[in-house]
C-alpha cells in the first residue's frame, strides 16, 4: 500500500481519463461500490488460492472478542458488480454496460507491479450471451491500449468449456481440473516443462499431460482435435464467432488464440481473454464470461462478461518506457504571483483571480519574502512564469510578467496579463 506524490497522481489520472473516455465511447456507464463487502459475498468466488488472499475484517463491538470476521475488503470489482445487479435488477436496463475504476485489496506478497492495494479498471456487460459482447470488450481494451501509446500488444483468447473438454478428453479426472488449470495458466511464466512438473506434482498422470499438450498443439495450429465433446466443439464455434465480430476493430489484428490460457478465477464459464505486451512477462489485464455469478446472489441466471485492466502494471510499464506525453503537467501552476511586501497581497489575490478566469493555473506566493527567494521557489517547482506586483504596478493597474526560461519580462495591464501568458505558453509548445 503506497502514498502517491503529485507526479504519481497526475500520471494515474492521465491513464484513468483515457480509459474512461474509451469505455464511454462504447456506451458503458460508471458504477461505484463500497470498499467493504460481507465476507460471505466474497468467499468461494475466487478459488482456494483467492480465498487465502481476502483481507478479512474482525467483528466489532460485542463480537470483537470472538476473533471472527464478518466483513472483508473488496477483492475485485466483478463480484461486487454481480451483487449490485442482483440487488438492483429491477432498476437496471436489460442490457447493463458498466465501467468501474476503484481500488481493490489482496493480502498478496508485494512484487514488481504487484501491490496489496491497487486499482482495477473494469468494463462489463450483463444481459446478453451474444459474441458481440466479447468482441466489443476486446475492441474497447484495444482502443484504450492504443490511445495510451501501446503498439505491440496482443489479446489472448480461449474458452473455459474448451479447456474442460480437453481435460476430459485427456483423461484428467474432474477433481483435478482446478489444479490442472492453475498449472496450465502458468505456461507463459514457467514454460511447458515447468507446467508438466507442476501437473505431476498435482497428481496428473504423465500420459494425460502428454495428451493435453498434444491437444493444445493441435489447437494452436488450428488443426482438428480428437476426443472433444459437444461442449468443446461449441466452444470452438464461439471463439470463431468472437473473431468474426471483432473484424474491423482495433482488436482484429491483435486477437491470438491461446489454448493454454486458463485464468485462475473459478467463476469463468465461457470465453476468457488476457492482454499481453511485447517483451513483458505477465499480463496487463484480462477477463472473460461469467454467466453463473449473478445467479449466486439472485437465483436468476443473468449472462455477463467483463474485462479488467490493471492500472498499476500499466503505470509501471509506461513509466519505464517513457510513454507519458510531454504535455502532461508536471508543475503545480502556469504562473506564480509574487509581491514585494505584505500590502501587495490583497492585490495579488485579485490578479490571481483574473488569471484563473482566463484559464490559467495560478499559485499565489503567500509571504512577502525577498523577490529573489520567491523567484527561486517558482523556478525550483518548474513554474514557467512569475507575475510581479510592486508598488508601481499596483498603482498603474499593471503586472510585470517574468519568463523564467527566456530570462525576459514584459509589463501588461492586469486585465490583459492572463491572455498574454496563455499565448506565451502556447508558443512554448
C-alpha positions as CSV (number, residue, x, y, z in Angstrom):
1,X,0.0,0.0,0.0
2,X,1.6,3.2,-1.1
3,X,1.5,7.0,-1.0
4,X,1.1,8.8,-4.3
5,X,3.0,12.1,-4.7
6,X,1.7,14.8,-7.1
7,X,3.6,13.4,-10.2
8,X,2.3,9.9,-9.5
9,X,-1.3,11.2,-9.2
10,X,-1.1,13.2,-12.4
11,X,0.1,10.1,-14.3
12,X,-2.6,7.9,-12.8
13,X,-5.3,10.5,-13.6
14,X,-4.0,10.7,-17.2
15,X,-4.4,6.9,-17.7
16,X,-7.8,6.8,-16.0
17,X,-9.1,9.7,-18.1
18,X,-8.0,7.9,-21.3
19,X,-9.6,4.6,-20.2
20,X,-12.9,6.3,-19.1
21,X,-13.1,8.2,-22.4
22,X,-12.7,5.0,-24.4
23,X,-15.2,3.0,-22.3
24,X,-17.8,5.7,-22.6
25,X,-17.5,5.7,-26.4
26,X,-18.7,2.1,-26.2
27,X,-21.8,3.0,-24.2
28,X,-20.5,1.9,-20.8
29,X,-21.8,3.8,-17.7
30,X,-19.9,4.4,-14.4
31,X,-20.6,2.5,-11.2
32,X,-19.0,2.6,-7.8
33,X,-19.4,0.1,-4.9
34,X,-18.2,0.2,-1.2
35,X,-14.7,-0.8,-0.2
36,X,-16.2,-3.3,2.3
37,X,-18.4,-6.3,1.4
38,X,-19.9,-9.0,3.6
39,X,-17.3,-11.8,3.9
40,X,-19.8,-14.4,2.7
41,X,-20.3,-12.4,-0.5
42,X,-16.6,-12.9,-1.4
43,X,-15.8,-16.3,-0.1
44,X,-15.9,-19.2,-2.6
45,X,-15.8,-16.9,-5.7
46,X,-12.1,-16.9,-6.4
47,X,-11.0,-20.5,-5.8
48,X,-9.0,-21.7,-2.8
49,X,-5.9,-19.6,-3.5
50,X,-8.1,-16.5,-3.8
51,X,-9.8,-17.2,-0.5
52,X,-6.5,-17.0,1.2
53,X,-5.8,-13.5,-0.2
54,X,-9.0,-11.9,1.1
55,X,-8.5,-9.1,3.7
56,X,-10.9,-10.1,6.5
57,X,-12.3,-7.5,9.0
58,X,-12.9,-8.8,12.5
59,X,-16.3,-8.3,14.1
60,X,-16.6,-5.1,16.1
61,X,-18.3,-4.2,19.4
62,X,-19.8,-7.1,21.3
63,X,-18.5,-9.6,18.6
64,X,-14.9,-8.4,18.8
65,X,-13.8,-10.9,21.5
66,X,-14.9,-13.8,19.2
67,X,-12.0,-13.1,16.9
68,X,-14.3,-13.9,13.9
69,X,-14.6,-11.9,10.7
70,X,-17.9,-10.9,9.1
71,X,-16.7,-8.3,6.6
72,X,-13.8,-8.1,4.1
73,X,-12.1,-5.5,1.8
74,X,-13.2,-5.7,-1.8
75,X,-11.0,-8.4,-3.6
76,X,-12.1,-7.4,-7.1
77,X,-14.8,-5.4,-8.8
78,X,-16.6,-8.3,-10.6
79,X,-18.2,-9.9,-7.5
80,X,-19.5,-6.6,-6.2
81,X,-21.0,-5.9,-9.6
82,X,-22.8,-9.2,-9.5
83,X,-24.2,-8.4,-6.1
84,X,-25.3,-4.9,-7.3
85,X,-27.1,-6.4,-10.3
86,X,-28.8,-9.0,-8.2
87,X,-30.0,-6.4,-5.6
88,X,-31.0,-3.6,-8.1
89,X,-32.1,-5.7,-11.1
90,X,-35.5,-4.0,-11.3
91,X,-33.8,-0.6,-11.7
92,X,-31.3,-1.6,-14.3
93,X,-31.7,-2.0,-18.1
94,X,-31.9,-5.4,-19.6
95,X,-28.6,-4.9,-21.2
96,X,-26.4,-3.2,-18.5
97,X,-23.0,-2.0,-19.6
98,X,-20.8,-0.5,-16.8
99,X,-17.3,0.5,-16.1
100,X,-15.8,0.8,-12.7
101,X,-12.4,2.2,-11.7
102,X,-11.7,1.7,-8.0
103,X,-9.1,0.2,-5.6
104,X,-9.2,-3.5,-4.5
105,X,-7.2,-5.2,-1.8
106,X,-5.4,-8.5,-1.7
107,X,-3.2,-10.0,1.1
108,X,-0.6,-10.8,-1.5
109,X,3.2,-10.8,-1.4
110,X,4.3,-7.5,-2.9
111,X,6.4,-7.7,-6.0
112,X,7.3,-5.6,-9.0
113,X,4.0,-4.2,-10.3
114,X,2.1,-6.2,-7.6
115,X,0.7,-4.5,-4.6
116,X,-1.8,-5.1,-1.7
117,X,-3.9,-2.1,-2.6
118,X,-4.3,-1.4,-6.3
119,X,-6.8,-0.1,-8.8
120,X,-8.7,-2.1,-11.4
121,X,-10.3,-0.6,-14.5
122,X,-13.2,-2.9,-15.2
123,X,-15.6,-2.9,-18.1
124,X,-18.6,-5.4,-18.1
125,X,-21.8,-6.1,-20.0
126,X,-24.6,-8.1,-18.5
127,X,-27.8,-9.4,-20.1
128,X,-26.6,-11.0,-23.4
129,X,-24.8,-14.2,-24.5
130,X,-24.0,-12.7,-27.9
131,X,-20.3,-12.9,-29.0
132,X,-20.7,-9.2,-29.9
133,X,-20.2,-8.6,-26.1
134,X,-16.7,-10.3,-26.1
135,X,-15.8,-8.6,-29.4
136,X,-16.7,-5.2,-28.1
137,X,-14.8,-5.7,-24.8
138,X,-11.7,-6.7,-26.7
139,X,-12.2,-3.7,-29.1
140,X,-12.6,-1.3,-26.2
141,X,-9.5,-2.6,-24.4
142,X,-7.5,-2.5,-27.7
143,X,-8.6,1.1,-28.2
144,X,-7.6,2.1,-24.7
145,X,-4.2,0.4,-25.1
146,X,-3.6,2.2,-28.4
147,X,-4.6,5.6,-27.0
148,X,-2.3,5.1,-24.1
149,X,0.6,4.6,-26.5
150,X,1.0,0.8,-26.7
151,X,1.7,-0.5,-30.2
152,X,3.0,-4.1,-29.7
153,X,0.4,-6.0,-27.7
154,X,-1.9,-9.0,-28.2
155,X,-5.2,-10.1,-26.7
156,X,-5.0,-13.8,-26.0
157,X,-8.3,-15.7,-26.3
158,X,-9.5,-19.0,-25.1
159,X,-12.6,-20.7,-23.7
160,X,-13.1,-22.4,-20.3
161,X,-15.5,-25.0,-21.7
162,X,-12.9,-25.9,-24.4
163,X,-10.4,-26.4,-21.6
164,X,-12.8,-28.6,-19.7
165,X,-13.4,-30.6,-22.8
166,X,-9.7,-31.0,-23.4
167,X,-9.1,-32.1,-19.8
168,X,-11.8,-34.7,-20.1
169,X,-10.5,-36.0,-23.4
170,X,-7.0,-36.3,-21.9
171,X,-8.3,-38.5,-19.0
172,X,-7.8,-35.9,-16.3
173,X,-10.5,-36.5,-13.6
174,X,-12.8,-33.7,-12.7
175,X,-11.4,-33.5,-9.2
176,X,-8.1,-32.4,-10.7
177,X,-9.5,-29.9,-13.2
178,X,-9.0,-26.9,-11.0
179,X,-5.4,-27.8,-10.1
180,X,-4.6,-28.6,-13.7
181,X,-5.9,-25.2,-14.9
182,X,-3.9,-23.4,-12.3
183,X,-0.7,-25.1,-13.5
184,X,-1.6,-24.6,-17.2
185,X,-2.2,-20.9,-16.7
186,X,1.5,-20.5,-15.8
187,X,2.9,-21.7,-19.1
188,X,3.9,-18.2,-20.2
189,X,5.8,-17.8,-16.9
190,X,7.4,-21.3,-16.3
191,X,7.3,-22.9,-19.7
192,X,5.9,-26.2,-20.9
193,X,8.4,-28.3,-18.8
194,X,7.5,-26.3,-15.7
195,X,3.8,-26.9,-16.3
196,X,4.5,-30.7,-16.8
197,X,6.3,-30.8,-13.5
198,X,3.5,-28.9,-11.7
199,X,0.9,-31.1,-13.3
200,X,2.7,-34.2,-12.0
201,X,3.0,-32.7,-8.5
202,X,-0.7,-32.0,-8.5
203,X,-1.5,-35.7,-9.4
204,X,-2.0,-35.6,-13.2
205,X,-0.6,-38.8,-14.9
206,X,2.2,-38.3,-17.5
207,X,0.1,-39.8,-20.3
208,X,-2.7,-37.4,-19.5
209,X,-0.3,-34.5,-19.6
210,X,1.0,-35.7,-23.0
211,X,-2.5,-36.0,-24.4
212,X,-3.4,-32.5,-23.1
213,X,-0.3,-30.8,-24.7
214,X,-1.0,-32.7,-27.9
215,X,-4.5,-31.1,-28.0
216,X,-3.1,-27.7,-27.2
217,X,-0.5,-28.0,-30.0
218,X,-3.3,-29.0,-32.5
219,X,-5.5,-26.1,-31.5
220,X,-2.6,-23.7,-31.9
221,X,-2.2,-24.9,-35.4
222,X,-5.9,-24.7,-36.0
223,X,-5.9,-28.4,-36.6
224,X,-8.8,-30.8,-35.7
225,X,-8.7,-32.1,-32.1
226,X,-9.9,-35.6,-31.4
227,X,-12.0,-36.5,-28.4
228,X,-13.7,-33.1,-27.9
229,X,-17.3,-33.4,-26.7
230,X,-20.2,-31.3,-28.0
231,X,-19.4,-28.6,-25.4
232,X,-15.8,-28.3,-26.7
233,X,-17.0,-28.1,-30.3
234,X,-19.5,-25.4,-29.4
235,X,-16.7,-23.5,-27.5
236,X,-14.6,-23.5,-30.6
237,X,-17.5,-22.2,-32.7
238,X,-18.0,-19.4,-30.1
239,X,-14.3,-18.4,-30.4
240,X,-14.8,-18.3,-34.2
241,X,-17.8,-16.0,-33.8
242,X,-16.0,-13.7,-31.5
243,X,-13.1,-13.3,-34.0
244,X,-15.7,-12.6,-36.8
245,X,-17.4,-9.9,-34.7
246,X,-14.1,-8.3,-34.0
247,X,-13.3,-7.7,-37.7
248,X,-12.8,-4.0,-38.5
249,X,-11.9,-3.1,-34.9
250,X,-8.5,-2.4,-33.2
251,X,-8.8,-5.9,-31.7
252,X,-8.9,-7.8,-35.0
253,X,-5.2,-7.9,-35.7
254,X,-4.3,-8.4,-32.1
255,X,-6.5,-11.4,-31.1
256,X,-4.5,-14.6,-30.6
257,X,-6.0,-18.0,-29.9
258,X,-4.1,-19.5,-27.0
259,X,-5.4,-22.9,-25.8
260,X,-3.2,-22.8,-22.7
261,X,-4.8,-19.6,-21.3
262,X,-6.8,-20.6,-18.3
263,X,-7.1,-17.7,-15.9
264,X,-7.4,-18.7,-12.3
265,X,-10.7,-17.3,-11.2
266,X,-13.2,-20.1,-10.8
267,X,-16.3,-18.1,-11.8
268,X,-15.5,-18.0,-15.6
269,X,-17.9,-20.1,-17.7
270,X,-17.0,-19.2,-21.3
271,X,-14.6,-17.2,-23.4
272,X,-11.6,-15.8,-21.5
273,X,-9.2,-13.1,-22.6
274,X,-5.9,-11.6,-21.5
275,X,-3.9,-8.7,-22.8
276,X,-0.1,-9.0,-23.1
277,X,2.6,-6.6,-24.2
278,X,5.7,-7.5,-26.1
279,X,8.8,-8.1,-24.0
280,X,6.8,-8.1,-20.8
281,X,6.2,-11.1,-18.5
282,X,2.7,-11.4,-17.3
283,X,-0.4,-9.5,-18.5
284,X,-1.8,-6.0,-18.2
285,X,-5.3,-7.3,-17.7
286,X,-7.8,-10.0,-18.5
287,X,-11.3,-11.2,-18.2
288,X,-14.0,-13.5,-19.5
289,X,-17.6,-14.6,-19.4
290,X,-19.2,-15.5,-16.1
291,X,-22.8,-16.4,-16.8
292,X,-23.4,-18.0,-13.4
293,X,-22.1,-15.5,-10.9
294,X,-25.1,-13.1,-10.6
295,X,-27.3,-16.2,-10.1
296,X,-25.4,-17.0,-6.9
297,X,-26.9,-13.8,-5.4
298,X,-30.3,-13.6,-7.1
299,X,-31.2,-17.2,-8.1
300,X,-31.8,-15.8,-11.6
301,X,-29.3,-16.5,-14.3
302,X,-28.1,-13.3,-15.9
303,X,-25.3,-13.7,-18.6
304,X,-22.3,-11.5,-18.0
305,X,-18.9,-10.8,-19.5
306,X,-16.1,-8.4,-18.5
307,X,-12.5,-7.3,-18.9
308,X,-10.2,-5.7,-16.2
309,X,-7.2,-3.6,-17.0
310,X,-4.5,-3.5,-14.2
311,X,-3.8,0.2,-13.7
312,X,-0.7,-0.3,-11.6
313,X,1.1,-2.5,-14.1
314,X,0.2,-0.2,-16.9
315,X,1.7,2.7,-14.9
316,X,4.9,0.8,-14.2
317,X,5.4,-0.1,-17.9
318,X,4.5,3.3,-19.2
319,X,7.0,4.9,-16.7
320,X,9.8,2.5,-17.5
321,X,9.2,3.0,-21.3
322,X,8.8,6.8,-21.2
323,X,5.3,6.6,-22.6
324,X,3.7,9.6,-20.9
325,X,3.1,12.6,-23.1
326,X,5.4,15.5,-22.8
327,X,2.4,17.8,-22.4
328,X,1.4,16.1,-19.2
329,X,1.5,18.7,-16.4
330,X,4.5,18.3,-14.1
331,X,4.2,21.6,-12.2
332,X,1.6,22.9,-9.8
333,X,0.9,26.1,-11.8
334,X,1.4,28.0,-15.0
335,X,2.2,31.3,-13.2
336,X,3.1,32.4,-9.7
337,X,2.1,35.8,-8.4
338,X,4.9,37.4,-6.3
339,X,4.7,40.6,-4.1
340,X,7.3,42.9,-2.7
341,X,5.5,43.5,0.6
342,X,2.6,42.4,2.7
343,X,0.5,45.3,1.5
344,X,0.5,43.8,-2.0
345,X,-1.1,40.5,-1.0
346,X,-4.7,41.6,-1.5
347,X,-3.8,42.9,-5.0
348,X,-2.1,39.5,-5.7
349,X,-5.2,37.7,-4.8
350,X,-7.3,39.8,-7.2
351,X,-4.8,39.5,-10.0
352,X,-4.6,35.7,-9.5
353,X,-8.4,35.5,-9.7
354,X,-8.4,37.4,-13.1
355,X,-5.7,35.0,-14.4
356,X,-7.7,31.9,-13.3
357,X,-10.7,33.3,-15.1
358,X,-8.6,33.4,-18.2
359,X,-7.9,29.7,-17.9
360,X,-4.5,29.7,-16.1
361,X,-3.4,27.6,-13.1
362,X,-2.2,30.2,-10.6
363,X,-0.2,29.9,-7.4
364,X,0.0,33.0,-5.0
365,X,3.2,33.1,-3.0
366,X,1.7,33.7,0.5
367,X,4.7,35.5,2.2
368,X,6.4,38.8,1.4
369,X,9.9,37.2,1.2
370,X,12.7,38.7,-0.9
371,X,11.8,38.6,-4.6
372,X,14.8,36.5,-5.3
373,X,13.7,33.9,-2.9
374,X,10.2,33.8,-4.4
375,X,11.5,33.5,-8.0
376,X,13.9,30.7,-6.9
377,X,10.9,28.9,-5.4
378,X,8.9,29.2,-8.7
379,X,11.9,28.1,-10.8
380,X,12.5,25.1,-8.5
381,X,8.9,24.0,-8.9
382,X,9.1,24.3,-12.7
383,X,6.6,27.2,-12.8
384,X,7.4,29.0,-16.1
385,X,6.1,32.5,-15.3
386,X,6.2,34.8,-12.4
387,X,3.8,37.8,-12.1
388,X,5.5,40.6,-10.2
389,X,3.4,43.1,-8.3
390,X,5.4,46.0,-7.0
391,X,4.1,49.4,-5.8
392,X,4.4,50.9,-9.3
393,X,2.4,48.0,-11.0
394,X,-0.3,48.2,-8.3
395,X,-0.7,52.0,-8.7
396,X,-0.9,51.7,-12.5
397,X,-3.1,48.6,-12.6
398,X,-0.3,46.7,-14.3
399,X,1.6,43.5,-13.7
400,X,5.2,42.5,-14.9
401,X,5.4,39.0,-16.2
402,X,8.8,37.3,-16.0
403,X,9.5,34.4,-18.3
404,X,12.0,32.3,-16.3
405,X,13.2,30.1,-19.2
406,X,13.9,33.1,-21.5
407,X,15.0,35.3,-18.7
408,X,12.9,38.1,-20.1
409,X,10.0,40.2,-18.8
410,X,7.1,42.3,-20.1
411,X,4.6,44.6,-18.4
412,X,0.9,44.2,-19.2
413,X,-2.3,45.6,-17.9
414,X,-3.7,43.3,-15.2
415,X,-6.8,42.5,-17.3
416,X,-4.6,41.5,-20.3
417,X,-1.9,39.6,-18.5
418,X,-3.8,36.3,-18.4
419,X,-4.2,36.2,-22.2
420,X,-0.6,37.2,-22.8
421,X,0.6,34.3,-20.6
422,X,-1.7,31.8,-22.3
423,X,-0.3,32.9,-25.7
424,X,3.3,32.6,-24.4
425,X,2.5,29.1,-23.0
426,X,1.1,28.1,-26.4
427,X,4.3,29.3,-28.2
428,X,6.4,27.3,-25.8
429,X,4.6,24.2,-27.1
